[in-house]
Amino acid sequence: MCRQFKITGKMLCLLGVPCLLLFGSSVFGAPDADEIKFLPGLPKQPSFKQYSGYLNVADNKHLHYWFVESQSDPAKSPVVLWLNGGPGCSSLDGLLTEHGPFLIQDDGVTLSFNPYSWNKIANVLYLESPAGVGFSYSDDGKYATNDTEVSMNNYLALKEFFRLFPEYKANQVFLTGESYAGIYIPTLAERVMEDDSIDLQGIAVGNGMSSYELNDNSLVYFAYYHGLLGTSLWESLQKYCCEDEKCNFYNNPNQNCSVKLGEVQEIVYNSGLNMYNLYAPCPGGVPGRARFENGQLVIRDLGNNFIQHEMSVMWNQKLSNFLTFYKSGVRLDPPCTNSTPSTLYLNNAYVKQALHISPKALNWQICSAEVNMQYGRLYMDVRKQYLKLLGKLKYRVLVYNGDVDMACNFLGDEWFVESLKQEVQVQRRPWIYNNGESEQVGGFVKEFSNLAFLTVKGSGHMVPSDQPVAAYTMFSRFLTKQPY
């Protein structure tokens, strides 16, 4: 790679290289000013290089990135972009709690090395997007945005990354993410696939929001067959929401159906169950949806639930009113998650200095209420984007789901994949991984032409957090074209 050769501009001139070539910063490789020289909290500093800084995009927006080089062969390893969802949640959560090279510990001070880090085999770019999320910011302090603007700015950020790191321009590129990245990733891929300078190889989406309609409809079935609703409520739902053996739990105009869906919503989201992992405990106990904590209004909602449902519209309006009144005094926390360790760590002055965080950036929070409440959701599904990718017959696509997640449940994404009507190559079957002691069933997989749908057994919304070995196995097979 370029920066391995420590030759100064003066030496190059003496060697006869035309000096005018030296004024283009892109010839030098990775920006030295962004390199993380010392990261607090580690027992020892890593052997691989890592960088943190800003990628400047449209309208004076500055998206914070944290880039970790591959631990194997950076020059030949693919570049993998990772985006968390929300909309409005930070991708540093993916780095510090899911598949980054180090994981935050409960004390909020120390980090431990992750033996199943995805940068074992890939160069991973964690991007905090859109502006207003995490340490990303806009010069004007305005953070209202929408799907189209975000996809463009993510594309511009990727272009800026390759300008700053030209040694990776020829590497294979994969776009990955989870949750609302089910919208982010395919809409970004739609732009990247038209750019011949980026060697896009494929996309992977975990527990993604692919279709609001399918997600809402499937969640009711998921809840009933996991024992949450009971026979009486299920029979009422069948009576008021279904006709000719077809149920509409998404935008049904029947008022009785709406009332019963309100009961479903109350059970799934408000009863104290962990919506991100049905079988996991809820950290901190049964949460309220909104409460005051240290003088700050804390909201536990990500706006993904029954968005066509009347109660959800009313609730989101209430949140918007809270936001207008309290402004920056509002914090948005995903329910049943504990973001305190990451928040303590990333807001430590020494950590922010090590990461080269701008003084214009806000304090780090796992999710931005301001971004989420003002976000314009323009895509109700992303079938068009998937079909455009698959139509090129050269991009690999992986849709994977933890099978006990209720936020973006596996059944809805399975229905979505089936709706693409691709040719089946391998019928649904168990997939196997080695946990270090024995071979185990990782879940189930069905493969189509250049497309796979895969479940991860016993995992919730954040697959690498719940099943790190299985997730790493899945990821490595996806990158290397190995059979699942």
Kinemage of the C-alpha trace (Angstrom):
@kinemage 1
@onewidth
@group {chain A} dominant
@subgroup {mainchain}
@vectorlist {calphas} color= white
{ca met a 1} P 0.000 0.000 0.000
{ca cys a 2} L 1.100 3.560 -0.717
{ca arg a 3} L 1.855 4.721 2.806
{ca gln a 4} L 4.214 1.845 3.527
{ca phe a 5} L 6.850 3.806 1.590
{ca lys a 6} L 7.950 6.732 3.772
{ca ile a 7} L 9.349 8.888 0.987
{ca thr a 8} L 9.020 12.646 1.409
{ca gly a 9} L 8.074 15.053 -1.326
{ca lys a 10} L 11.589 16.505 -1.316
{ca met a 11} L 13.134 13.078 -1.883
{ca leu a 12} L 10.778 12.395 -4.799
{ca cys a 13} L 11.839 15.684 -6.442
{ca leu a 14} L 15.459 14.701 -6.029
{ca leu a 15} L 14.631 11.355 -7.653
{ca gly a 16} L 13.362 13.188 -10.702
{ca val a 17} L 9.623 12.869 -10.049
{ca pro a 18} L 7.905 16.069 -11.266
{ca cys a 19} L 7.169 18.160 -8.176
{ca leu a 20} L 3.782 19.303 -9.458
{ca leu a 21} L 2.499 15.757 -8.884
{ca leu a 22} L 3.080 16.180 -5.162
{ca phe a 23} L 0.391 18.786 -4.703
{ca gly a 24} L -2.392 16.196 -5.171
{ca ser a 25} L -2.839 14.792 -1.675
{ca ser a 26} L -4.532 11.698 -3.081
{ca val a 27} L -1.243 10.233 -4.261
{ca phe a 28} L -0.003 9.696 -0.712
{ca gly a 29} L -2.574 7.270 0.626
{ca ala a 30} L -4.395 7.295 3.943
{ca pro a 31} L -4.540 10.641 5.804
{ca asp a 32} L -1.954 10.574 8.601
{ca ala a 33} L -3.905 13.180 10.564
{ca asp a 34} L -6.829 10.736 10.929
{ca glu a 35} L -4.778 7.787 12.154
{ca ile a 36} L -5.651 6.681 15.688
{ca lys a 37} L -2.238 6.549 17.328
{ca phe a 38} L -3.433 5.541 20.801
{ca leu a 39} L -6.922 4.349 21.715
{ca pro a 40} L -7.746 4.575 25.431
{ca gly a 41} L -9.143 1.549 27.226
{ca leu a 42} L -7.258 -1.187 25.386
{ca pro a 43} L -4.954 -3.633 27.223
{ca lys a 44} L -2.541 -3.129 24.313
{ca gln a 45} L -2.708 -1.217 21.048
{ca pro a 46} L -3.723 -3.243 17.977
{ca ser a 47} L -1.304 -4.422 15.306
{ca phe a 48} L -3.586 -3.173 12.513
{ca lys a 49} L -4.024 0.480 11.607
{ca gln a 50} L -7.232 2.401 12.237
{ca tyr a 51} L -8.441 5.867 11.350
{ca ser a 52} L -11.139 8.230 12.558
{ca gly a 53} L -12.174 11.561 11.067
{ca tyr a 54} L -14.725 13.183 8.819
{ca leu a 55} L -15.958 12.644 5.279
{ca asn a 56} L -17.322 15.908 3.909
{ca val a 57} L -20.484 15.610 1.820
{ca ala a 58} L -23.160 17.943 0.406
{ca asp a 59} L -24.502 21.068 2.124
{ca asn a 60} L -21.587 21.380 4.535
{ca lys a 61} L -22.369 18.103 6.263
{ca his a 62} L -19.550 16.177 7.901
{ca leu a 63} L -20.034 12.435 8.444
{ca his a 64} L -17.826 10.839 11.065
{ca tyr a 65} L -16.124 7.591 10.111
{ca trp a 66} L -14.048 5.015 11.965
{ca phe a 67} L -12.074 2.768 9.623
{ca val a 68} L -10.305 -0.387 10.792
{ca glu a 69} L -7.893 -2.136 8.459
{ca ser a 70} L -8.041 -5.871 7.907
{ca gln a 71} L -6.011 -7.989 10.283
{ca ser a 72} L -5.046 -10.346 7.467
{ca asp a 73} L -4.008 -8.583 4.239
{ca pro a 74} L -5.375 -5.027 3.969
{ca ala a 75} L -4.167 -4.573 0.401
{ca lys a 76} L -6.182 -7.558 -0.828
{ca ser a 77} L -9.047 -7.687 1.663
{ca pro a 78} L -12.390 -6.196 0.593
{ca val a 79} L -13.662 -2.868 1.881
{ca val a 80} L -16.903 -3.364 3.818
{ca leu a 81} L -19.142 -0.412 4.658
{ca trp a 82} L -21.304 -0.872 7.764
{ca leu a 83} L -24.390 1.188 8.622
{ca asn a 84} L -26.630 0.878 11.655
{ca gly a 85} L -30.244 1.929 11.284
{ca gly a 86} L -32.854 3.822 13.275
{ca pro a 87} L -33.152 5.980 11.262
{ca gly a 88} L -30.857 8.061 13.407
{ca cys a 89} L -28.716 5.462 15.208
{ca ser a 90} L -24.936 5.331 15.288
{ca ser a 91} L -22.826 2.758 13.468
{ca leu a 92} L -20.329 2.948 16.326
{ca asp a 93} L -22.810 0.769 18.200
{ca gly a 94} L -22.070 -1.872 15.567
{ca leu a 95} L -18.354 -1.382 16.120
{ca leu a 96} L -18.350 -1.402 19.932
{ca thr a 97} L -21.066 -3.973 20.684
{ca glu a 98} L -21.407 -6.207 17.612
{ca his a 99} L -18.546 -7.024 15.248
{ca gly a 100} L -15.812 -4.422 15.708
{ca pro a 101} L -12.245 -5.360 16.668
{ca phe a 102} L -12.864 -4.329 20.278
{ca leu a 103} L -15.973 -4.473 22.434
{ca ile a 104} L -16.964 -2.010 25.138
{ca gln a 105} L -17.045 -3.383 28.686
{ca asp a 106} L -19.675 -2.655 31.321
{ca asp a 107} L -17.478 -0.102 33.110
{ca gly a 108} L -17.655 2.246 30.124
{ca val a 109} L -13.876 2.652 30.293
{ca thr a 110} L -12.190 -0.482 29.032
{ca leu a 111} L -12.269 -2.353 25.720
{ca ser a 112} L -11.607 -6.029 25.074
{ca phe a 113} L -10.430 -7.534 21.812
{ca asn a 114} L -13.139 -9.336 19.856
{ca pro a 115} L -11.990 -12.754 18.581
{ca tyr a 116} L -14.826 -12.711 16.015
{ca ser a 117} L -14.290 -9.228 14.639
{ca trp a 118} L -15.265 -8.786 11.026
{ca asn a 119} L -11.991 -6.961 10.363
{ca lys a 120} L -10.223 -10.301 10.754
{ca ile a 121} L -10.861 -10.696 7.018
{ca ala a 122} L -12.056 -7.276 5.813
{ca asn a 123} L -11.279 -3.578 5.933
{ca val a 124} L -14.369 -2.213 7.680
{ca leu a 125} L -15.647 1.354 7.363
{ca tyr a 126} L -18.124 2.341 10.099
{ca leu a 127} L -20.004 5.460 8.995
{ca glu a 128} L -22.189 7.573 11.294
{ca ser a 129} L -25.013 8.645 9.019
{ca pro a 130} L -26.914 10.874 8.463
{ca ala a 131} L -25.543 14.163 9.843
{ca gly a 132} L -26.759 14.641 13.398
{ca val a 133} L -26.079 10.998 14.288
{ca gly a 134} L -23.271 10.279 16.732
{ca phe a 135} L -20.346 12.615 16.027
{ca ser a 136} L -21.557 13.573 12.526
{ca tyr a 137} L -22.726 17.148 12.175
{ca ser a 138} L -23.826 19.897 9.818
{ca asp a 139} L -22.431 23.415 9.859
{ca asp a 140} L -25.937 24.882 10.036
{ca gly a 141} L -27.085 22.540 12.812
{ca lys a 142} L -30.154 21.451 10.829
{ca tyr a 143} L -30.794 17.726 10.726
{ca ala a 144} L -34.073 17.169 8.895
{ca thr a 145} L -33.425 14.719 6.051
{ca asn a 146} L -34.976 11.861 4.051
{ca asp a 147} L -34.145 8.578 2.330
{ca thr a 148} L -33.060 10.146 -0.972
{ca glu a 149} L -30.762 12.735 0.582
{ca val a 150} L -29.221 10.125 2.873
{ca ser a 151} L -28.483 7.717 0.019
{ca met a 152} L -26.786 10.524 -1.920
{ca asn a 153} L -24.708 11.654 1.050
{ca asn a 154} L -23.702 8.071 1.858
{ca tyr a 155} L -22.570 7.709 -1.762
{ca leu a 156} L -20.622 10.978 -1.563
{ca ala a 157} L -19.044 9.795 1.701
{ca leu a 158} L -17.933 6.576 0.028
{ca lys a 159} L -16.406 8.574 -2.834
{ca glu a 160} L -14.646 10.825 -0.346
{ca phe a 161} L -13.312 7.790 1.504
{ca phe a 162} L -11.673 6.457 -1.652
{ca arg a 163} L -10.244 9.913 -2.364
{ca leu a 164} L -8.630 9.937 1.078
{ca phe a 165} L -7.620 6.260 0.871
{ca pro a 166} L -6.711 5.787 -2.817
{ca glu a 167} L -4.808 2.585 -2.062
{ca tyr a 168} L -8.187 0.866 -1.643
{ca lys a 169} L -9.743 2.064 -4.899
{ca ala a 170} L -9.162 -1.285 -6.628
{ca asn a 171} L -10.423 -3.410 -3.725
{ca gln a 172} L -13.717 -5.235 -3.812
{ca val a 173} L -16.519 -3.374 -2.016
{ca phe a 174} L -19.459 -4.714 -0.014
{ca leu a 175} L -22.265 -2.605 1.466
{ca thr a 176} L -23.679 -3.973 4.724
{ca gly a 177} L -25.906 -2.922 7.590
{ca glu a 178} L -28.850 -3.799 9.803
{ca ser a 179} L -32.329 -2.594 10.765
{ca tyr a 180} L -33.222 0.632 8.911
{ca ala a 181} L -30.127 -0.033 6.810
{ca gly a 182} L -32.628 -2.301 5.051
{ca ile a 183} L -33.527 0.983 3.340
{ca tyr a 184} L -30.094 2.649 3.467
{ca ile a 185} L -28.126 -0.171 1.827
{ca pro a 186} L -30.175 -1.007 -1.312
{ca thr a 187} L -30.839 2.700 -2.051
{ca leu a 188} L -27.103 3.368 -1.718
{ca ala a 189} L -26.263 0.313 -3.850
{ca glu a 190} L -28.541 1.652 -6.567
{ca arg a 191} L -26.184 4.645 -6.874
{ca val a 192} L -22.912 2.772 -6.388
{ca met a 193} L -23.699 0.185 -9.071
{ca glu a 194} L -23.711 2.998 -11.657
{ca asp a 195} L -20.188 4.085 -10.674
{ca asp a 196} L -17.561 2.019 -12.482
{ca ser a 197} L -14.788 3.406 -10.268
{ca ile a 198} L -16.156 1.421 -7.291
{ca asp a 199} L -15.814 -2.362 -7.511
{ca leu a 200} L -19.136 -3.235 -5.898
{ca gln a 201} L -19.478 -6.976 -5.297
{ca gly a 202} L -22.617 -7.223 -3.238
{ca ile a 203} L -24.740 -6.234 -0.251
{ca ala a 204} L -25.722 -7.870 3.032
{ca val a 205} L -28.635 -6.686 5.168
{ca gly a 206} L -29.326 -8.012 8.654
{ca asn a 207} L -32.794 -7.837 10.219
{ca gly a 208} L -33.620 -5.157 7.706
{ca met a 209} L -36.697 -3.053 7.145
{ca ser a 210} L -37.365 -4.181 3.585
{ca ser a 211} L -41.135 -3.669 3.385
{ca tyr a 212} L -43.355 -1.958 5.939
{ca glu a 213} L -46.388 -3.898 4.771
{ca leu a 214} L -44.723 -7.303 5.011
{ca asn a 215} L -43.075 -6.418 8.321
{ca asp a 216} L -46.391 -5.391 9.893
{ca asn a 217} L -48.346 -8.338 8.518
{ca ser a 218} L -45.720 -10.907 9.489
{ca leu a 219} L -45.216 -9.521 12.995
{ca val a 220} L -48.790 -10.396 13.994
{ca tyr a 221} L -48.230 -13.998 12.880
{ca phe a 222} L -44.830 -14.029 14.627
{ca ala a 223} L -46.388 -12.780 17.876
{ca tyr a 224} L -49.234 -15.279 17.797
{ca tyr a 225} L -47.100 -18.322 17.028
{ca his a 226} L -44.624 -17.328 19.752
{ca gly a 227} L -47.427 -17.405 22.302
{ca leu a 228} L -47.860 -13.663 22.868
{ca leu a 229} L -51.440 -13.033 21.771
{ca gly a 230} L -53.656 -15.882 22.927
{ca thr a 231} L -56.571 -17.560 21.199
{ca ser a 232} L -59.235 -14.919 21.904
{ca leu a 233} L -57.262 -12.005 20.453
{ca trp a 234} L -56.144 -14.110 17.480
{ca glu a 235} L -59.723 -15.041 16.671
{ca ser a 236} L -60.759 -11.379 16.839
{ca leu a 237} L -57.914 -10.422 14.504
{ca gln a 238} L -59.041 -13.116 12.082
{ca lys a 239} L -62.608 -11.859 12.280
{ca tyr a 240} L -61.943 -8.138 11.789
{ca cys a 241} L -58.684 -8.015 9.794
{ca cys a 242} L -58.978 -10.997 7.432
{ca glu a 243} L -61.153 -11.696 4.433
{ca asp a 244} L -61.129 -14.679 2.070
{ca glu a 245} L -58.198 -16.164 4.038
{ca lys a 246} L -56.088 -13.042 3.397
{ca cys a 247} L -55.205 -10.820 6.361
{ca asn a 248} L -54.335 -7.129 6.276
{ca phe a 249} L -52.665 -6.002 9.492
{ca tyr a 250} L -50.946 -3.083 7.735
{ca asn a 251} L -53.492 -0.462 6.669
{ca asn a 252} L -56.839 -2.089 7.299
{ca pro a 253} L -59.659 0.524 7.364
{ca asn a 254} L -61.835 -1.588 9.659
{ca gln a 255} L -62.025 0.231 13.005
{ca asn a 256} L -62.471 -3.002 14.951
{ca cys a 257} L -59.294 -4.304 13.315
{ca ser a 258} L -57.445 -1.147 14.372
{ca val a 259} L -58.556 -1.625 17.965
{ca lys a 260} L -57.301 -5.213 18.000
{ca leu a 261} L -54.015 -4.213 16.376
{ca gly a 262} L -53.638 -1.682 19.176
{ca glu a 263} L -53.791 -4.592 21.617
{ca val a 264} L -51.090 -6.404 19.621
{ca gln a 265} L -48.931 -3.295 19.653
{ca glu a 266} L -49.362 -2.939 23.399
{ca ile a 267} L -48.264 -6.551 24.003
{ca val a 268} L -45.290 -6.499 21.645
{ca tyr a 269} L -43.882 -3.058 22.401
{ca asn a 270} L -45.198 -1.924 25.771
{ca ser a 271} L -45.524 -4.982 27.976
{ca gly a 272} L -41.846 -5.222 28.906
{ca leu a 273} L -40.789 -7.800 26.340
{ca asn a 274} L -37.446 -7.248 24.642
{ca met a 275} L -38.535 -6.304 21.103
{ca tyr a 276} L -35.006 -6.927 19.819
{ca asn a 277} L -34.747 -10.425 21.260
{ca leu a 278} L -37.933 -12.038 22.502
{ca tyr a 279} L -36.072 -14.547 24.690
{ca ala a 280} L -33.541 -12.145 26.206
{ca pro a 281} L -34.123 -10.167 29.413
{ca cys a 282} L -34.822 -6.438 29.199
{ca pro a 283} L -31.808 -4.539 30.616
{ca gly a 284} L -32.974 -2.209 33.351
{ca gly a 285} L -36.321 -3.959 33.721
{ca val a 286} L -39.650 -3.090 32.150
{ca pro a 287} L -39.175 0.338 30.546
{ca gly a 288} L -41.687 3.123 30.094
{ca arg a 289} L -41.784 4.595 26.609
{ca ala a 290} L -40.933 8.064 27.911
{ca arg a 291} L -39.476 9.135 31.239
{ca phe a 292} L -37.277 11.808 32.808
{ca glu a 293} L -33.731 10.851 33.757
{ca asn a 294} L -31.343 13.400 35.255
{ca gly a 295} L -33.536 16.217 33.992
{ca gln a 296} L -33.578 14.822 30.453
{ca leu a 297} L -36.579 13.347 28.638
{ca val a 298} L -35.687 9.801 27.581
{ca ile a 299} L -37.797 8.266 24.794
{ca arg a 300} L -37.653 4.543 24.115
{ca asp a 301} L -38.998 4.249 20.592
{ca leu a 302} L -37.557 3.908 17.093
{ca gly a 303} L -40.720 4.477 15.106
{ca asn a 304} L -40.637 1.118 13.325
{ca asn a 305} L -43.843 -0.268 14.762
{ca phe a 306} L -47.043 -0.351 12.702
{ca ile a 307} L -46.313 2.923 10.951
{ca gln a 308} L -49.677 2.882 9.170
{ca his a 309} L -51.492 2.252 12.413
{ca glu a 310} L -53.487 5.147 13.857
{ca met a 311} L -52.059 4.739 17.355
{ca ser a 312} L -48.516 4.858 16.006
{ca val a 313} L -49.227 8.060 14.078
{ca met a 314} L -50.617 9.631 17.245
{ca trp a 315} L -47.609 8.464 19.267
{ca asn a 316} L -45.095 9.796 16.745
{ca gln a 317} L -46.900 13.144 16.747
{ca lys a 318} L -46.632 13.185 20.528
{ca leu a 319} L -42.885 12.497 20.272
{ca ser a 320} L -42.532 15.315 17.738
{ca asn a 321} L -44.240 17.672 20.152
{ca phe a 322} L -41.881 16.548 22.922
{ca leu a 323} L -38.945 17.176 20.616
{ca thr a 324} L -40.115 20.676 19.666
{ca phe a 325} L -40.604 21.594 23.308
{ca tyr a 326} L -37.453 20.069 24.789
{ca lys a 327} L -35.184 20.332 21.725
{ca ser a 328} L -31.709 18.946 22.553
{ca gly a 329} L -32.936 17.799 25.973
{ca val a 330} L -34.468 14.712 24.370
{ca arg a 331} L -32.623 11.397 24.221
{ca leu a 332} L -33.782 8.504 22.046
{ca asp a 333} L -32.880 5.071 23.383
{ca pro a 334} L -33.855 1.771 21.775
{ca pro a 335} L -35.980 -0.172 24.281
{ca cys a 336} L -34.318 -2.894 26.350
{ca thr a 337} L -30.818 -1.834 25.362
{ca asn a 338} L -28.057 -0.500 27.585
{ca ser a 339} L -26.085 2.195 25.796
{ca thr a 340} L -24.524 3.631 28.972
{ca pro a 341} L -21.071 1.975 28.586
{ca ser a 342} L -20.679 3.155 24.966
{ca thr a 343} L -21.975 6.623 25.845
{ca leu a 344} L -19.539 6.997 28.737
{ca tyr a 345} L -16.628 5.769 26.637
{ca leu a 346} L -17.238 7.823 23.504
{ca asn a 347} L -17.873 11.047 25.419
{ca asn a 348} L -14.639 10.704 27.368
{ca ala a 349} L -12.433 13.674 26.459
{ca tyr a 350} L -9.368 11.483 25.856
{ca val a 351} L -11.324 9.140 23.580
{ca lys a 352} L -12.751 12.061 21.590
{ca gln a 353} L -9.247 13.437 21.191
{ca ala a 354} L -7.954 10.059 20.010
{ca leu a 355} L -10.803 9.889 17.467
{ca his a 356} L -10.206 13.454 16.254
{ca ile a 357} L -13.774 14.482 17.035
{ca ser a 358} L -14.697 18.000 15.958
{ca pro a 359} L -15.636 20.498 18.708
{ca lys a 360} L -18.719 21.220 16.553
{ca ala a 361} L -20.026 17.695 17.078
{ca leu a 362} L -22.712 17.030 19.678
{ca asn a 363} L -22.152 14.635 22.558
{ca trp a 364} L -22.421 11.050 21.349
{ca gln a 365} L -25.737 9.250 21.817
{ca ile a 366} L -26.691 5.854 20.463
{ca cys a 367} L -29.629 7.390 18.553
{ca ser a 368} L -30.605 10.954 17.684
{ca ala a 369} L -34.183 11.933 18.532
{ca glu a 370} L -33.855 15.032 16.345
{ca val a 371} L -32.857 13.024 13.267
{ca asn a 372} L -35.422 10.280 13.874
{ca met a 373} L -38.422 12.531 14.446
{ca gln a 374} L -37.725 14.743 11.423
{ca tyr a 375} L -36.785 11.919 9.072
{ca gly a 376} L -38.707 11.591 5.796
{ca arg a 377} L -39.429 7.924 5.012
{ca leu a 378} L -39.855 7.881 1.250
{ca tyr a 379} L -39.532 4.155 0.526
{ca met a 380} L -42.231 1.834 1.800
{ca asp a 381} L -40.356 -1.101 0.275
{ca val a 382} L -37.138 -1.637 -1.693
{ca arg a 383} L -38.186 -4.313 -4.187
{ca lys a 384} L -37.204 -2.100 -7.119
{ca gln a 385} L -33.667 -1.648 -5.799
{ca tyr a 386} L -33.193 -5.371 -5.147
{ca leu a 387} L -34.512 -6.322 -8.575
{ca lys a 388} L -32.207 -3.784 -10.226
{ca leu a 389} L -29.203 -5.276 -8.396
{ca leu a 390} L -30.198 -8.855 -9.131
{ca gly a 391} L -30.948 -7.998 -12.752
{ca lys a 392} L -27.263 -7.277 -13.345
{ca leu a 393} L -26.501 -10.946 -12.580
{ca lys a 394} L -23.191 -10.101 -10.919
{ca tyr a 395} L -23.890 -8.815 -7.410
{ca arg a 396} L -24.156 -11.141 -4.407
{ca val a 397} L -27.026 -10.386 -2.046
{ca leu a 398} L -27.471 -11.759 1.473
{ca val a 399} L -30.558 -11.099 3.598
{ca tyr a 400} L -30.095 -12.506 7.105
{ca asn a 401} L -32.230 -12.414 10.240
{ca gly a 402} L -31.936 -13.395 13.850
{ca asp a 403} L -35.003 -15.569 14.340
{ca val a 404} L -36.241 -14.102 17.658
{ca asp a 405} L -36.213 -10.425 16.692
{ca met a 406} L -39.572 -8.636 16.752
{ca ala a 407} L -38.452 -5.218 15.461
{ca cys a 408} L -37.774 -6.540 11.936
{ca asn a 409} L -38.829 -10.158 12.140
{ca phe a 410} L -37.459 -12.984 9.987
{ca leu a 411} L -40.827 -13.926 8.517
{ca gly a 412} L -41.360 -10.509 6.921
{ca asp a 413} L -37.906 -10.547 5.329
{ca glu a 414} L -38.439 -14.130 4.160
{ca trp a 415} L -41.704 -13.070 2.508
{ca phe a 416} L -39.883 -10.115 0.966
{ca val a 417} L -37.154 -12.321 -0.526
{ca glu a 418} L -39.743 -14.748 -1.872
{ca ser a 419} L -41.633 -11.823 -3.468
{ca leu a 420} L -38.586 -11.109 -5.656
{ca lys a 421} L -39.374 -14.385 -7.483
{ca gln a 422} L -35.790 -15.379 -8.188
{ca glu a 423} L -34.842 -18.832 -9.413
{ca val a 424} L -34.228 -21.233 -6.532
{ca gln a 425} L -30.785 -22.851 -6.542
{ca val a 426} L -30.762 -24.605 -3.145
{ca gln a 427} L -33.957 -25.416 -1.243
{ca arg a 428} L -34.296 -24.310 2.374
{ca arg a 429} L -31.983 -26.350 4.597
{ca pro a 430} L -30.036 -26.045 7.872
{ca trp a 431} L -26.625 -24.398 7.692
{ca ile a 432} L -23.796 -25.564 9.943
{ca tyr a 433} L -20.952 -23.805 11.756
{ca asn a 434} L -18.265 -24.884 14.212
{ca asn a 435} L -18.425 -23.222 17.627
{ca gly a 436} L -14.956 -24.398 18.580
{ca glu a 437} L -16.187 -27.528 20.310
{ca ser a 438} L -18.560 -29.127 17.813
{ca glu a 439} L -20.589 -28.514 14.711
{ca gln a 440} L -23.919 -26.799 15.354
{ca val a 441} L -26.953 -25.745 13.353
{ca gly a 442} L -26.580 -22.025 12.748
{ca gly a 443} L -30.070 -21.599 11.343
{ca phe a 444} L -31.677 -22.130 7.951
{ca val a 445} L -30.766 -20.893 4.481
{ca lys a 446} L -32.476 -20.810 1.098
{ca glu a 447} L -30.424 -19.848 -1.938
{ca phe a 448} L -31.508 -18.256 -5.195
{ca ser a 449} L -29.491 -16.947 -8.150
{ca asn a 450} L -27.031 -14.474 -6.521
{ca leu a 451} L -29.367 -14.176 -3.512
{ca ala a 452} L -29.586 -15.976 -0.181
{ca phe a 453} L -32.005 -15.702 2.719
{ca leu a 454} L -30.500 -16.937 5.980
{ca thr a 455} L -31.716 -17.154 9.580
{ca val a 456} L -29.463 -17.223 12.631
{ca lys a 457} L -30.868 -19.482 15.328
{ca gly a 458} L -31.354 -17.950 18.771
{ca ser a 459} L -30.351 -14.470 17.692
{ca gly a 460} L -32.255 -11.237 17.907
{ca his a 461} L -31.954 -7.925 16.066
{ca met a 462} L -28.194 -7.529 16.606
{ca val a 463} L -27.000 -10.887 15.273
{ca pro a 464} L -23.226 -10.517 15.946
{ca ser a 465} L -23.936 -9.549 19.577
{ca asp a 466} L -26.120 -12.592 20.244
{ca gln a 467} L -24.334 -15.196 18.096
{ca pro a 468} L -20.824 -13.896 17.315
{ca val a 469} L -19.360 -17.196 16.045
{ca ala a 470} L -22.293 -17.951 13.769
{ca ala a 471} L -22.352 -14.351 12.526
{ca tyr a 472} L -18.627 -14.383 11.720
{ca thr a 473} L -19.004 -17.718 9.891
{ca met a 474} L -21.908 -16.346 7.847
{ca phe a 475} L -20.003 -13.143 7.045
{ca ser a 476} L -16.817 -14.917 5.970
{ca arg a 477} L -18.723 -17.332 3.722
{ca phe a 478} L -20.580 -14.431 2.147
{ca leu a 479} L -17.371 -12.528 1.356
{ca thr a 480} L -15.465 -15.530 0.021
{ca lys a 481} L -18.281 -17.130 -2.016
{ca gln a 482} L -18.219 -20.239 0.144
{ca pro a 483} L -21.389 -22.335 0.466
{ca tyr a 484} L -23.437 -21.416 3.510
